[in-house]
């Protein structure tokens, strides 16, 4: 059975088509600059990379070209072979704790949550509407990044603010990257061959979040009301004193939205280094003893260690720490420095094993009191699995 996973942005549409009998990726790619000049698509298929500029006025144009390409490249013989479409949704609010079929009500609920993810939810809806137009009879499923975190208890997800803010305005911790953290949890279950374990999952890339997991369920997570909270990221500040906002507004003559834009797009690693948001660039600069790069790297590591330590205490111990996503999977320097600062918890890594990039591997020594793994995440596969499961059980 073939299932396609979709991640739609305001001007982009990423996809992966899976053969679910063996969960292999048949074809993947992205349509970019939809609605703008220079729109194009890139497709990875059969070891080749196909790139072409093409007019893309709407997401529907992208979907039509995508489906035509699947047939032209003989990935499928007809559109009937696509048995389901799974859509990534960043924010489902507190209403959705699992994936569901697309209905008009579900789409209204996604629209209602747009204030929590203004750059994402409206874009996801564009993707859903485009596929519904072109494949009206194909089952469609939405997979929420916030769903995995709905197992947090009230004392965790509530903020110490006026209580009615949550009920009246939805002010609470929601978290993000839940699809990735859930995928990692399932992989760990397969590794350990059991479900009763304590895991700290570190999804660290340009965006990043740390999640405490006990017995397959989220106990706490670092991102909050929005993805701005938590650890320091590529361009996001992570946790800061909110009093900074009115203070900088007065000093620089900005409004609140402009300061929040600075905290989202010009802070974090980029803001401290004044050079780059990419940890590869920062580590390279550190090798040349660039003081701001060293400062940014050290702060980045410190914030990750802070959350891992906090969650170690919350979980009353930990069986595994997992690094995943772009930095977590590929940056051995960051992993090494984080683990060295966790030595007081009994963490010890094998430097030779830590050289791994993008592969599942245990990188801790046999003497380490906590097992440390690198596990590549696969949110697209998680979306396809959920889609298949709902279709099979409907």
C-alpha positions in Angstrom: 0.0 0.0 0.0 1.3 3.4 -1.0 0.9 6.4 1.4 2.2 9.9 0.8 3.3 12.2 3.7 2.9 15.9 3.2 4.4 18.9 5.0 3.0 22.1 3.5 4.4 25.6 4.2 3.1 28.9 3.2 5.1 28.8 0.0 6.4 25.2 -0.1 5.2 21.6 -0.1 7.5 18.7 0.9 6.5 15.1 0.3 7.6 11.5 0.7 5.8 8.6 -0.9 6.1 5.3 1.0 5.5 1.7 0.0 4.2 0.6 3.4 4.7 -3.1 2.9 8.4 -2.5 3.7 8.2 1.2 4.7 10.6 2.1 1.8 10.7 5.7 0.4 9.8 5.5 -3.3 10.2 9.1 -4.1 10.6 12.4 -2.1 11.1 16.1 -2.8 9.9 19.6 -2.4 8.1 22.4 -4.3 9.3 25.8 -3.3 8.5 29.5 -3.8 4.9 28.7 -4.5 3.1 31.9 -5.6 6.4 33.7 -6.3 8.9 34.2 -9.1 11.5 31.5 -9.4 9.2 28.7 -8.2 10.6 25.2 -8.7 10.6 21.6 -7.6 13.3 19.1 -6.6 12.6 15.4 -6.7 14.8 12.6 -5.4 14.1 9.3 -7.1 16.0 6.2 -7.9 19.3 7.7 -6.8 18.8 10.8 -9.0 18.0 14.4 -8.2 15.6 16.2 -10.6 15.3 20.0 -10.3 13.2 22.1 -12.6 11.8 25.7 -12.6 8.1 25.7 -13.1 5.2 28.1 -12.6 3.5 27.4 -9.3 0.8 30.0 -8.6 -1.0 27.9 -5.9 -0.5 24.7 -3.8 -3.0 23.0 -6.1 -0.6 23.6 -9.0 2.2 21.9 -7.0 0.0 18.9 -6.2 -1.1 18.4 -9.8 2.5 18.5 -11.0 3.6 16.2 -8.2 0.9 13.6 -9.1 1.6 13.9 -12.8 5.3 13.3 -12.1 4.6 10.2 -10.1 2.8 8.7 -13.1 5.3 10.0 -15.7 8.3 8.5 -13.7 6.3 5.3 -13.4 6.5 5.4 -9.6 2.8 4.6 -9.8 0.6 3.5 -12.7 -2.4 5.5 -11.7 -3.5 7.8 -8.8 -5.6 5.0 -7.5 -2.4 3.4 -6.1 -2.2 6.2 -3.5 -4.3 4.8 -0.7 -3.9 7.6 1.8 -2.4 11.1 2.3 -1.0 12.1 5.7 -0.6 15.8 6.6 1.7 17.2 9.2 0.0 19.8 11.4 2.1 21.8 13.8 -0.6 22.8 16.2 -3.8 21.0 17.3 -4.3 22.9 20.5 -5.5 20.8 23.5 -8.3 19.2 21.5 -6.3 16.5 19.7 -4.2 13.8 21.4 -3.9 11.5 18.4 -4.1 11.6 14.6 -7.5 11.8 12.9 -9.1 11.7 9.5 -9.6 15.0 7.8 -13.1 16.3 8.1 -14.6 19.8 7.7 -14.8 20.0 11.5 -11.1 19.1 11.9 -10.2 21.7 9.3 -12.2 24.3 11.3 -10.3 23.3 14.4 -6.9 23.7 12.7 -8.0 27.1 11.5 -9.0 28.0 15.1 -5.5 27.1 16.3 -3.8 29.4 13.8 -3.0 32.1 16.4 -0.7 29.5 18.1 1.1 28.7 14.9 0.4 31.6 12.5 3.2 30.6 10.0 2.2 26.9 10.0 -1.4 26.0 10.4 -2.8 28.2 7.6 -0.1 26.8 5.3 -1.1 23.2 6.3 -4.7 23.9 5.4 -3.6 25.0 2.0 -1.9 21.7 1.5 -5.0 19.8 2.7 -7.3 21.8 0.4 -5.1 21.2 -2.6 -5.0 17.5 -2.1 -8.8 17.3 -1.4 -9.3 19.1 -4.7 -7.1 16.8 -6.8 -7.7 13.5 -4.8 -11.3 14.0 -3.5 -11.9 10.3 -2.8 -8.6 9.4 -1.2 -8.6 9.1 2.7 -6.6 11.9 4.3 -5.2 12.0 7.9 -3.8 14.9 10.0 -0.9 14.2 12.4 -0.4 16.8 15.1 3.0 17.8 16.4 1.3 18.8 19.7 -0.6 15.5 20.2 2.2 13.5 21.8 2.5 16.2 24.6 -1.1 16.0 25.6 -0.2 13.4 28.3 1.4 16.2 30.4 -0.4 16.7 33.7 -2.0 20.0 34.7 0.8 21.0 37.1 3.2 20.7 34.1 1.3 22.4 31.2 -0.2 25.3 33.2 1.8 28.5 33.6 1.9 30.4 37.0 -0.3 33.1 35.5 -4.0 34.0 36.1 -5.8 30.7 36.0 -8.5 31.8 33.7 -6.0 32.6 30.9 -5.8 28.9 30.1 -9.6 28.4 29.9 -10.4 31.7 28.2 -7.4 32.1 25.9 -5.7 28.7 25.7 -2.6 30.0 27.4 -0.7 26.8 28.4 2.3 24.7 27.4 1.7 22.8 24.2 5.2 21.7 23.0 6.3 20.9 19.5 8.2 18.2 17.6 5.9 15.7 19.1 5.9 13.5 16.0 9.6 13.2 16.1 9.7 12.5 19.9 7.1 9.8 19.4 9.1 8.2 16.6 12.2 8.1 18.8 10.1 6.6 21.6 8.9 3.8 19.3 12.5 3.1 18.2 13.7 2.9 21.8 10.9 0.5 22.5 12.1 -1.8 19.7 15.7 -1.5 21.0 14.8 -2.3 24.6 12.0 -4.7 23.7 9.8 -3.2 26.4 7.7 -0.1 27.1 8.6 0.7 30.7 11.6 3.0 30.4 12.7 6.5 31.1 13.9 8.5 28.1 15.2 12.0 27.5 14.7 12.7 23.8 16.9 15.6 22.5 15.5 16.9 19.1 18.2 19.5 18.3 18.4 21.1 15.0 17.9 24.7 13.9 14.8 24.4 16.1 15.1 22.2 19.1 13.2 20.7 22.0 14.0 18.3 24.9 11.3 15.9 26.1 11.0 13.8 29.2 9.3 10.5 28.5 8.2 7.8 30.9 6.6 4.5 29.8 6.1 5.8 26.3 4.3 9.0 27.4 5.4 12.6 27.5 5.9 13.9 31.0 7.3 17.3 30.1 8.8 19.1 27.1 10.9 22.3 26.7 8.9 24.2 24.1 5.9 25.9 25.5 3.0 28.1 24.4 5.0 28.6 21.2 8.2 27.1 19.7 10.1 30.1 21.0 10.4 28.7 24.5 12.9 26.2 25.8 16.5 25.6 24.7 18.5 28.1 22.7 18.1 27.4 19.0 19.6 28.5 15.7 17.7 31.8 15.6 15.3 31.5 18.5 16.3 32.7 22.0 14.6 30.0 24.0 13.7 30.9 27.5 14.3 34.6 28.4 12.9 37.0 31.1 9.7 38.4 29.5 10.5 41.8 30.9 13.1 42.1 28.2 10.3 42.7 25.7 8.9 46.0 27.0 12.5 47.1 27.9 13.8 46.7 24.3 10.6 48.2 22.9 11.4 51.4 24.8 15.1 51.4 24.0 14.8 50.7 20.2 11.4 52.2 19.5 9.9 48.9 18.5 6.5 47.3 19.1 6.0 43.9 20.8 5.7 42.1 17.4 9.0 43.5 16.3 10.8 42.4 19.4 9.3 38.9 19.2 10.5 38.8 15.6 14.0 39.5 16.9 13.7 36.8 19.5 12.5 34.3 16.9 14.7 35.2 13.9 17.7 37.1 15.1 18.6 35.5 18.4 19.9 32.2 19.6 23.1 30.9 18.0 22.9 33.6 15.3 22.3 36.4 17.7 25.1 35.5 20.1 27.7 34.7 17.4 26.6 37.5 15.1 27.7 35.2 12.3 25.6 32.1 11.6 22.7 30.0 12.9 24.3 26.8 11.6 26.2 24.9 14.3 28.6 23.6 11.6 29.7 27.1 10.9 30.0 27.9 14.6 32.1 24.8 15.4 34.4 25.7 12.5 34.8 29.2 13.8 35.5 27.8 17.3 38.4 25.9 15.9 39.8 29.3 14.9 39.2 30.6 18.5 36.5 33.1 17.5 35.3 34.4 20.9 31.7 35.0 19.9 31.4 31.6 18.2 32.8 29.9 21.4 30.4 31.9 23.5 27.4 30.8 21.3 28.5 27.2 21.4 29.0 27.1 25.1 25.7 28.8 25.8 23.9 26.3 23.4 25.5 23.3 25.1 24.7 24.8 28.6 21.0 25.2 27.8 20.7 21.6 26.5 22.5 20.3 29.7 20.1 22.4 31.8 17.0 20.7 30.4 18.5 17.2 30.5 19.5 17.7 34.1 16.0 19.0 35.0 14.3 16.1 33.3 16.7 13.6 34.9 15.4 14.8 38.3 11.8 14.9 37.2 12.0 11.3 35.9 13.9 10.3 39.1 16.6 8.8 36.9 16.9 8.0 33.3 17.6 4.9 31.2 18.5 6.6 27.9 19.4 9.9 26.4 18.8 10.1 22.6 20.2 12.8 20.2 18.2 13.3 17.1 17.5 15.9 14.3 20.1 17.8 12.3 22.5 18.7 15.1 21.8 15.8 17.3 22.3 13.3 14.5 25.4 14.9 12.8 27.3 17.1 15.2 29.7 15.0 17.3 31.3 18.1 19.0 28.0 19.2 20.5 27.1 15.7 21.6 30.5 15.3 23.2 30.4 18.6 25.1 26.8 17.9 26.3 27.8 14.5 27.6 31.0 15.7 29.3 28.9 18.1 31.3 26.6 15.2 32.3 29.5 13.2 33.7 28.2 13.9 37.3 25.2 11.8 36.4 27.4 8.9 35.3 27.3 9.6 31.6 30.3 8.5 29.6 30.6 8.4 25.9 32.9 6.4 23.6 34.7 9.0 21.4 35.2 6.6 18.5 31.5 5.7 18.4 30.5 9.3 18.8 32.0 10.0 15.4 28.8 8.6 13.8 26.7 10.7 11.5 23.0 10.0 10.7 23.0 6.4 11.8 21.4 4.7 14.8 24.2 3.9 17.2 24.8 3.6 21.0 27.6 6.1 21.7 28.0 5.6 25.4 30.5 3.2 27.0 29.6 0.0 28.8 30.5 1.7 32.0 28.1 4.6 31.5 25.2 4.7 34.0 22.9 6.1 31.3 22.8 4.7 27.7 23.3 7.4 25.1 22.2 6.9 21.5 22.1 8.7 18.2 18.9 7.8 16.4 17.8 9.6 13.2 14.3 10.8 13.3 11.7 10.1 10.6 8.6 12.3 11.0 7.4 11.5 7.5 7.4 7.8 8.2 5.5 8.4 11.5 2.9 10.3 9.5 2.6 7.5 7.0 2.3 4.9 9.7 -0.5 6.8 11.4 -2.3 7.2 8.1 -2.1 3.5 7.3 -3.2 2.6 10.8 -6.4 4.7 10.6 -7.2 3.5 7.1 -6.9 -0.2 8.2 -9.1 0.3 11.3 -11.8 2.5 9.9 
